[in-house]
Structures are given as C-alpha cells and as structure tokens.
Amino acid sequence: MRKTFRKSFNQLVNENKQSLLRDKKEIEKIESKIEKRHDLLLEKNKLNTAIS
C-alpha cells in the first residue's frame, strides 16, 4: 500500500493559481474584483481628503 503524499500549503496555492490562470472567465472575475476594490479605495481617499 502506498503512503499518500500530502502537499504543502504553498504547493496547493501554486496549483490553484495555475488553474485560475488557464481559465479566462476566472481571470475576468479576478480583474473585476480588483477594479471594484480600487474604485472603492479611490472614493474612500477622496472622502478623507474632503473631510480634512
């Protein structure tokens, strides 16, 4: 009987990254999330500067 090989966390993360990079729809989802986060941060900074 073979002993099962346990992958490290970093190996799992790298495999997940590679599978996401192969899928165009997933890339688009990630990009849209980044854009939304960026827009929210810009709005927050504008509000903070207006208050100051």
Backbone as CSV, one residue per row, in Angstrom:
resi,resn,N_x,N_y,N_z,CA_x,CA_y,CA_z,C_x,C_y,C_z
1,MET,0.834,-1.176,0.000,0.000,0.000,0.000,0.890,1.255,0.000
2,ARG,0.568,2.176,-0.873,1.372,3.398,-0.965,0.932,4.398,0.089
3,LYS,1.915,5.102,0.597,1.622,6.176,1.531,1.191,7.401,0.725
4,THR,0.105,8.035,1.128,-0.374,9.202,0.386,0.564,10.382,0.622
5,PHE,0.758,11.130,-0.439,1.642,12.286,-0.392,0.820,13.516,-0.044
6,ARG,1.176,14.183,1.044,0.471,15.399,1.429,1.194,16.596,0.848
7,LYS,0.445,17.421,0.162,1.020,18.605,-0.452,1.089,19.721,0.573
8,SER,2.108,20.538,0.436,2.231,21.680,1.332,1.236,22.761,0.920
9,PHE,1.023,23.693,1.807,0.105,24.796,1.517,0.568,25.563,0.289
10,ASN,1.853,25.827,0.184,2.386,26.566,-0.965,2.169,25.816,-2.275
11,GLN,2.308,24.509,-2.244,2.056,23.721,-3.450,0.598,23.826,-3.878
12,LEU,-0.298,23.775,-2.904,-1.724,23.887,-3.214,-2.058,25.268,-3.768
13,VAL,-1.466,26.305,-3.181,-1.699,27.669,-3.659,-1.200,27.815,-5.091
14,ASN,-0.025,27.298,-5.369,0.535,27.396,-6.724,-0.318,26.637,-7.738
15,GLU,-0.811,25.469,-7.377,-1.681,24.721,-8.276,-2.969,25.489,-8.545
16,ASN,-3.513,26.108,-7.498,-4.734,26.888,-7.656,-4.499,28.090,-8.574
17,LYS,-3.379,28.767,-8.396,-3.041,29.906,-9.259,-2.954,29.474,-10.714
18,GLN,-2.280,28.358,-10.954,-2.112,27.878,-12.322,-3.453,27.524,-12.956
19,SER,-4.328,26.891,-12.192,-5.636,26.528,-12.755,-6.468,27.775,-13.032
20,LEU,-6.361,28.793,-12.174,-7.089,30.038,-12.408,-6.549,30.770,-13.626
21,LEU,-5.253,30.743,-13.808,-4.653,31.446,-14.938,-5.014,30.813,-16.277
22,ARG,-5.360,29.541,-16.268,-5.749,28.864,-17.503,-7.188,29.184,-17.907
23,ASP,-7.984,29.663,-16.963,-9.409,29.885,-17.203,-9.681,31.379,-17.407
24,LYS,-10.067,31.759,-18.618,-10.286,33.173,-18.963,-11.402,33.800,-18.127
25,LYS,-12.479,33.050,-17.886,-13.587,33.590,-17.099,-13.142,33.914,-15.684
26,GLU,-12.325,33.058,-15.119,-11.826,33.300,-13.764,-10.924,34.526,-13.724
27,ILE,-10.118,34.708,-14.751,-9.250,35.881,-14.827,-10.105,37.145,-14.865
28,GLU,-11.180,37.117,-15.645,-12.066,38.280,-15.731,-12.733,38.572,-14.393
29,LYS,-13.127,37.533,-13.670,-13.725,37.718,-12.345,-12.730,38.386,-11.401
30,ILE,-11.506,37.895,-11.415,-10.475,38.447,-10.538,-10.209,39.903,-10.889
31,GLU,-10.122,40.202,-12.182,-9.874,41.578,-12.606,-11.006,42.505,-12.184
32,SER,-12.238,42.043,-12.304,-13.366,42.892,-11.914,-13.363,43.144,-10.409
33,LYS,-12.995,42.140,-9.623,-12.906,42.325,-8.177,-11.825,43.344,-7.829
34,ILE,-10.697,43.268,-8.516,-9.601,44.212,-8.268,-10.032,45.624,-8.630
35,GLU,-10.724,45.770,-9.772,-11.194,47.089,-10.193,-12.188,47.666,-9.194
36,LYS,-13.117,46.857,-8.703,-14.087,47.329,-7.709,-13.381,47.785,-6.442
37,ARG,-12.419,47.003,-5.991,-11.678,47.352,-4.781,-10.912,48.651,-4.983
38,HIS,-10.320,48.796,-6.163,-9.574,50.010,-6.486,-10.495,51.230,-6.481
39,ASP,-11.670,51.087,-7.099,-12.636,52.183,-7.133,-13.094,52.572,-5.735
40,LEU,-13.349,51.573,-4.885,-13.769,51.860,-3.513,-12.682,52.597,-2.743
41,LEU,-11.432,52.196,-2.948,-10.331,52.873,-2.255,-10.179,54.308,-2.735
42,LEU,-10.366,54.548,-4.030,-10.298,55.911,-4.545,-11.379,56.791,-3.933
43,GLU,-12.599,56.266,-3.848,-13.698,57.019,-3.250,-13.417,57.306,-1.779
44,LYS,-12.899,56.326,-1.079,-12.585,56.499,0.338,-11.539,57.587,0.520
45,ASN,-10.502,57.578,-0.320,-9.450,58.588,-0.220,-9.989,59.977,-0.528
46,LYS,-10.892,60.076,-1.517,-11.498,61.362,-1.844,-12.297,61.903,-0.666
47,LEU,-13.044,61.030,0.001,-13.822,61.444,1.159,-12.923,61.897,2.299
48,ASN,-11.845,61.168,2.503,-10.922,61.524,3.586,-10.254,62.865,3.340
49,THR,-9.894,63.149,2.083,-9.261,64.429,1.777,-10.272,65.568,1.848
50,ALA,-11.540,65.307,1.509,-12.573,66.336,1.581,-12.864,66.697,3.023
51,ILE,-12.811,65.722,3.912,-13.080,65.952,5.331,-11.931,66.716,5.978
52,SER,-10.713,66.440,5.542,-9.529,67.049,6.175,-9.401,68.515,5.865
